[in-house]
Amino acid sequence: VQLVDSGGGTVQPGGSLRLSCAASGFTISSYDMMWVRQAPGKGPEWVSAINTAGGQTHYTDSVKGRFTISRDNAKNTLYLQLNSLEPEDTALYYCLRGIDSLRGQGTQVTVSS
């Protein structure tokens, strides 16, 4: 049972990235899943979540309208589309299974000109 994060990188302000979280050993559609980020010197910050029933999505205020969480059940993969990136979005991003906090290793997003 594991989660593997990928898709991070360095982009200029206003740029976009798509983060992926590939799950193995369980079915992501059966669990509430979320993305969390941790900026240097700061604590973890919840970013977004998608629930199992109906696939309702939720976002922290600072990313509403810019980030989109989704999942591909056939690929058993969770995604986070990041648009209109700002320097304040720089952080290590990781996916997390809500029921027990199983998490991926994280993928670094750096927004810099």
LINPEWO-V233982 format. One record per run of one state. SS is the DSSP state (H for helix, E for strand, L for the rest). FROM is the first residue (numbers start at 0). TO is the last residue. Records with the same first field share a line. If there is no record, write none. Layout:
# LINPEWO-V233982
SS->FROM-TO ; FROM-TO
This chain:
# LINPEWO-V233982
L->0-0 ; 6-7 ; 11-15 ; 24-26 ; 30-31 ; 38-42 ; 50-55 ; 59-59 ; 63-65 ; 72-75 ; 82-85 ; 89-89 ; 97-101 ; 103-105 ; 111-112
E->1-5 ; 8-10 ; 16-23 ; 32-37 ; 43-49 ; 56-58 ; 66-71 ; 76-81 ; 90-96 ; 102-102 ; 106-110
H->27-29 ; 60-62 ; 86-88
